[in-house]
Amino acid sequence: MKAFRRDGTCPDPNEEGRTGFYCFIAKYEISKRQWDVVMDPTCPDATEGMTAADPRPKTDISWFDAVTFTRRHTDWLLENAPAALPHFPGGRFGYIRLPSEAEWKYAARGGQMVTGQRLNREAFFHLGNRSNRDFAVSTDPMEAKQPEKLAWIG
């Protein structure tokens, strides 16, 4: 789905000029190890063991760093594993890029699994009888504060 209003909300399905396109989004964040493999000039030695930080999300990068990562990853895939990218008629292929705000909201809120009306609501997330811990790493406000660290991806 493509938002023409540029306000971060998705268009109504009956809206004039609505255009569809495919947008695949990764299920997990990029790990420190994935970042190192793509961004370091020399690929890390696979025989070396992973550190405790390797399966954690990569942090402390700028938007420009993230764009560079997507470009380098796409270039590597095109050269070494072109079948890993989606292909479309006319010789067009998919590529890796950062999602727009509307695409991120669409994916984060369930994509095709929710109606457009519900997708555009401001107060979207209803936990029901489930805990925050079913959805994110969190500390209960009533618990003693534990030292915070990033959880492993997945």
Buried (B, 14 or more C-beta within 10 A) or exposed (E): BBBEEEEEBBBEEEEEEBEEEEBEEEEEBBBBBBBBBBBEEEEEEEEEEEEEEBBBBBEEEEEEEBEBBBBEBBEBBEEEEEEEBEEEEEEEEBBBBEBBEBBBBBBEBEBEEBEBEEBBEEEEEEEEEEEEEEEEEEEEEEEEEEEEEBEBBE
